[in-house]
């Protein structure tokens, strides 16, 4: 059974996400996230780069798990 508490969230540190979910690296690379940002949260770097946070979190979860985080980010953080 899938555990929703394992989903990637906006408040997670990029380095931790990359280590736990190597399949997310191409998502970060395609968005040109610099390695110097690895100690920042997903939310902070997304805001700085003008990205939609829910879309980024969904893309990361899709890469890591093959699912979309419906309701996880959209409902609780808008």
Helices and strands as residue ranges (DSSP letters): G 4-6, H 14-20, G 22-24, H 25-30, G 35-37, H 42-48, H 53-65, H 72-76
